[in-house]
Amino acid sequence: MKIMLIWPMPAPEVKILLDRIERAGHEIVYWVGEWPVSHLSPNGAVFHDHYDAWDARPAETFAQEAFPPPSAELIASMYETESLILTMMNKRYDKAPVDERKHIYYTMLGYWDAVLDRLKPEAIIFNDIPHSIYSNIIHDLAKRRGIPRISFEDTWVALRLLSYGDFWKGSDGLRVAIKRAQKRGITLSDLGEELRSYYVVNTREKPGTVPTYLMDQKNMAEGAGLARHRAHIAFSAIRSGLIFRLVLRYVSRLLQKNLRDEYGKLQKPADLQKPFVYFPLSFQPERTTSPQGGVYHDQILAVETLACALPPGWRIYVKEHPSQWWVRGKTRYSSTRYRGYYERIARISRVTLVPSATSSFELIRRARAIATVTGTAGWEALLQGKRPLIFGLPWYRDCPGLFVVRSSEECKAAFSELQKNGSVAGSEILAFLKALEEMSVRAHIGTPTGESPHINNEDNMRAISEAVCVELKGWK
């Protein structure tokens, strides 16, 4: 088969994947990778740097080509993709106005439509759920053409990696395995050692522990980590002769209001004695809300939808994700957290912004309901026997007991059901974990957390490569 590979990673282990695909008798005709490993590109393959693609620049092979712009008909057929792309651009094109974003999108759309016409790939492989703008365009164009696709998603559950033919639909194989496990009746002893240990550790009553990745981000954003970061920037500015401009910009920021100031003025302590829904905001911009949140990339819309459906006497407690103020733009306003963002949330009837330091573990434990777009809080709720409301498409979307909601009417129905039966049986979670164990790959795409089992880089890539080739064999 002719393969288009969207696998941007700078590590040399990517050669394991390239070689395995070719040994299986396939031809890689196009590879979006990264320049440090471009020399590994297979003979005859078009190499395209990930960052060039992200910036709407063509592959060097096609740099002198004059591809036609997309037709009005093609643009109209891709309006849903365009809507998602415009929000996805908050990461790479944060300061670009809407018209500039649209033109960049049209440039990419025309290029990738022409590339698919030219090379006619028979399968497209993505290393992750597409979320780099160009990769979403490729995915959705391929879907329209009926080209088979595969993408992966980390679960961070005992180093388990899921694969999808269409990430919008999820895994049919996982759903079948869940039903099979439910009929069988799974006990803890039916799980392998790693999944069994994960279940025991994460379902026992315990004070909330901060995930390793959050501790790493906090250490970088506060105290000595922040001091080292600022010193590095200052020394770089001195060497480049830009220190005066840097100091002026820093002083100017100190005199301006920021996200933390706005949030601090509006926050109120949570009254855990009152019935409430806990809604933790997801970090943005990130793929967990765009594309996986769909229209609920707008998290204020999700809060408004919940508020419209609240039972009498209930409130919603909204809490900011700690990473929002630690990484990327930190406390500066941006396209995803614009001036007045928190004020809009606080104005919604029966909604309270609670201090970001409030324990998520306590909020989950004491809440009548937990709602999220795709956040980890939904999975943590399930592990604690609670049934969350999910607006988007998280990896655990098919777990028994949760509510997938897309409207205030569906939220009302979920709240009504929760008041009758708010718990999910442990046997259902065990069935889901058994299905996950059977249908996943023991590997990772992103950087694993400190709580994950260990696997070396070579074995990790071998496991992924085998999974890719098994999938390709089924498509022949």
N, C-alpha and C positions, 0 to 999 in steps of 0.2 A: 504493500500500500504506500501511496505518497503521503508523507506526514508533514504537517506544519506543527512545529514545536514551540510553545510559548513557555520558556523555562529560564527566566532571568535569575541567575545565581553566579557569583564570581568565583566559587570554589572549584578546584580541579576535579572533585568527585563527579561533576556533571558528565565527565567522559564515560563513566560507568553506564549511565543512561543512554548516551549517544551510541556507544558500542553495542549495548544490548538490543536496542531497537534495530540496528543494522544487521546484527547476527540473526535476528528473527525474520530477516528477509524484506524489511521495509526500507524505503528511501526517504530520508529527511530532505525535503525540498526547501524548507524555510525554517530558520531558527532565530527567535528573538531571545538573545542572551545578554551577556555583559562583556564589555571590551576586555577585561583582564583574562578571559578564557576564550576569546574569539579565535585564537589559533587552533582550538580544538574542533572547530566547525568541520563537519563532514565534507568531503569533496563533492562539489556540485551544489551544495546547499547555499542559499542566500542567507547571509548573516546580517542581523539587524540589532543594533544595541538598544537595550530596553529604554535607556534614558533618551535616546534619539526618538524612539517611537513615541514615548510619553510627551515629547516636545513637538510632535507632528512632523518630524523630519523623516524622509524616506531612508530606506537601506541604501548603502553606498552603491550597490549594484544598480539601483533604479534612480540614482541621484539626477541623472540627465534626462530621465523620461518625463514626458508631459502627459500625465494621466488626466483624463477629463474629470471635471467636477461632478458631483452626484446630481442626478436628475431630480426634479421636483417630485416625481413619482416615488423614487427611492426614499427621499427624505420623508415624505408623507407616510410611507410604510414603516418608518422607524421612529415615529414620534415618541413612543414609550421609552425607547432606548435614549433618545435625545433628552427627555426629561430627567432621566437618571444621570446621564452624563453631565448635565449642567450642575447638578449638586455634587457629583464626584469630583468636579473640577475645583471644589473648595480646597483641595489639598495641594494640587500643583499650580493652580491658577487663582489663588485666593483673591488677589487684587484686580483681576481682570473683570471688566464690565460684561454684562450679559451678551451684548452683540459680539464682543471679541471671543467669548467662549463659544458662541454658536458658530462663528466662522472657523475656529480651530476644529470644532467637531466636524463641520462639513468637509474640511480639508482631509481629516483622518478618514471619514466615511468614503470619500471618493478614492483615496489611495488604497484602502483595504479591499474595497469592492473590486478594484482593478487587479490587485494582486491575486485575489481568489479566482478571478476570471483567467488570469495569465497562467497560474501554476496548477490550478484545479486539484488541490489537496483532497485526499479521500478520507482523512481523519485529522482532527486537531486535538492536541494534548496541551492542557494548561497545568502548571504546577500548583495553582491555587485557584480559589474562586475568583473569576475575573473581576478586577477592581482598579485597573490602571488606565481606564478610559479606552485606550486602543484595544486592550484585550476584550473589553465588553463589546466593542464594535465588531471585532472578529467573531466573538461568540454568537452574537445575535444575527449577523450576516450568515454565518454557517448554519444556524438553526433554520433560517428562512430557506436555505438551499438544501436542507436535509443532510448536511455533512455530519457524521458522528463526532462526538466530542467527549472528552473526559477531563474532569477537574478534581482537585483534592481539597479536603478541609481538615485541619487539625481539630481534634476534640479536647486534647489535653487530659483525657481520661486514660490513665495508664498507657500513655504513648500510643493511642489509637488514632488512625488516620482513615477518614471515610473518602470514598470516591463516588462521583456522580456522572451520569451521562448528560444530565441537564440539571444544574444546581437549582433551578427554579422549581423543579418537581421533586428533587431529593432522590433517595435511593429506593427503588422498587425492591431490590434484594433485601435491604434492611427491613422493610415493612413485612415482607413474607417471613423473614426469620423471626420477627417479633411475634407474629401470629403463631408460628410453630412453637416458639418458646412458651407462649401463654398456654397453649393446649397441653404442652408437656408438663408444666408446673415446675418451675425452676426454684431450687433452693440454693443457699449460699455455697454449699459444697460442690455445686455444678459449675461454678465459675473457676477459671484458672487462677493461679496464685496471685498474679498481678491485679486482675480485676477484683478478686475477693478482698485483697488488702485495701484496694482503693475504696470499696464499698464500706468496709468496716471503719476505716479512718474517717470517712466523710459523712457517715450517718450517725455517729455517736454524738451525744450531747456534749458540747464543748464550747468554750469562748471562741469567738471568731478569730481566726488567725489571718494575718495579712499575707496574700500570695507573694511569692518570691519576686516576681517581676515588678509588683507595686513597691516593694521595699527597695529594689534596685533603682527604680525611677525616683523615689523619694530621696534616697541617698544622693542621687545626682542633682536633684533640684533644690535641696536644702542643705544647710550647714556647710561642712567641709567640701562636699561635692560641688555645691554652688560656687564656693570660693575658688576652687580649682578651675571650674568652667570659666568664671569671669577673668581669672588671671590669664588663662590661655587666650581668651579673646583680646585682652588688653595687650599682651605681648605681640600677638599677631598684628594688632592695629599699630603698635609702635614701629614694628619692622616695615610695615607698608606705608607709614606716614599718615595714617588716618586716625590717630589717637584723639586729636582735638574734635573731629566730627563725632567720634564714638562717645566721648564724654558729653558733648552737647545733646546727643540723642538720648543718652541715659538720664541726664538731668531732666530733660523734657518729659520723659516717661514718668519719672518720679512725681512730677507736678500734675499729672493727669489721672483721672479716675480710671479704674480698671475693673476686670471681671470680679476679682475678689472683693473689691470695695462695694460693687453693686449687690453682690450676693449677701455680703455681711449686713447691709442695711435692711435686707428683706427677710433674712432667716429668723425662724422662731424655734424654740425647743420642741421636740416631739412629745406629745402627751400619749404615752403608750397605753393608758387606761381606756382611751376612746377607740372605737372601731375604725380601722383605717386600711387603706390600700397603700402598699409601698411601691413607689415607682422610681428606681434609680436611673438617672440619665446615663446614656452610653457615651463613651469618649468619641469625639468627632474632630476632624474627618477620619473615617475608618470604614473598611468594607462591611463591618457588622451592621452599620445602618445604611450605607450606600455602596453596593446595591441591595444588601440583604434585608434592609428595612422597607424597601419599596417606598411608597408615599409617606410612610412613617419614619423616613429619614428626618422629617419634620417632627421632632419629638413633642413639640408643643401641641401639634395636632393629636398625637396619641393621648396626651394628658387631657385635652378638651373632650376627646371621645370617651374617656373613662369618667370624667366629671359629669358628663351628661347622663350617665347610666348609674351613678352612685345610689345605693340604697339609702333611705332616710337615716340621718344621724352619722353617716360615715364621712371620712375625710380622705384626702390623698396626701401622702407625704412624699415629696420629691427631693432627691438628694443628688448633688453633683458628683460625677465620677472624679476621684482624686487625681487621675492622670491629666485631666483637662487643664489643670493649672501647673503641671510639672513638666510637660514635654511640648515640643514644637513652639506654638505661640505663647505658651505659659499664660499669664494673666492678661495678655493683650486682647483687645477685641479683634474679631475675625469674621469671616463669612458664616461660620458655624455657631459662633457665640458673639452676636452683634450687640451693639449698645441697646439696652432695653430688653434683652433676651429674658433675663430672670424676672424683670418687671412684668412681662407678658404672662409668665407662668404664675406669678404671685397674684395677679388680678383675676385668675380663673376662680370661680366660686368653689368654695370648700377645698381649696388646695393650699398647702403650706410647704414652703421651702425650709427644710431642716438643716442644721449645721452639717457640713461635709464630714466632720469628725464623728458624727453619730455612728454607732456600731451597726454595720449592715447585718451582722449576725442577729443582733437583738431586734432589728426592724423586721427581718424575715421571720424570726421566731414569734413575734408578738402580732404580726399583721394578720388581718382577716383574709387578705389576698395580696399576692405579689404580681405586679405587671411589669413587663419590659418589652422592648423591641426585639432584641436577640440576646440580651445580656446574660452573664453568668449567674445572676441572681435567680433567674428562672430555673436553671439546673440545680442550684443550691436549694431552692424551695422544694423541688421534687425529691431530692435526697433527704430532706427533712419531713417528707410525707405530705407536702402541701401542693395544691394544684394551681400553677401560675397561668396568667393570661399572657399570650405571646402575640405581638403584632407583626413580627417579621418572620424570617426563615433561619433560625439558629440550627446548629448541627443536631440538636436534640428535639427537633420539631415533631418527630414521630413517636416520642415517648408517651406511653399511655398516661392518661390523667390530666394532661394540660389542655388549655383552651386556646385555640387559634382564633383571634378576633380581628375583624376588619370594619366594624361599625359599632355605633352606640347600642343598636339593637342586640348585636351579638354579645356585647359587654353586659347588658342587662340580663340576658339569658345565662351568661356565665356566673354573674353574681347570685342570681336566683338558685342555680344549681349548687354553688358553693355554700349557700346557707343551709342546704339540705345535706350535702355531702362534700365537705371541704378537704377531704384527705384522699391520698392515693396509697394503695396497699404496697408494702415493701416487696411483695411477690411480683408486682407489676414492674417495679424498678429492676428487680433481678432478671426478669424476662428480657427487659430492654438491654441490660448490660450483657446478657448472654448472646443476644442477637448482634450486638455491637462487636463482641469478641469474635463471633463467627464471620462477620461480613467486613471487618476492617483490616487494615494493614498495620503491623506493629512498626511504625515509623513516624517521622515528623517532617513537615515542610518548614515551619517557622522554628525559631530558637526555643527548645524545650524549657519548661519551668524547672525549678529546683526539685519539685516534688515528683517529676516524671522518672520512670525507669531509664537506665542508661543504655545507649546504643551508639557504637562508634560511627563516624561519618560514612565510611565505606559500606558497612553492613546496612546502614540506613538507606543509602542510595540503591544498593542491590535489591532490598525489599521493595522499594518503590518501582524500580525498573521491572521486576518480575510482575508486579501488579499491572503495570502499563501493558506489558506484552500479553498477559492473559486476556486483558480487555480487548486488545487489538486482534487477537486470535478469534475472539467471538464475533468480530465485525467482518471477517473475511468472507 
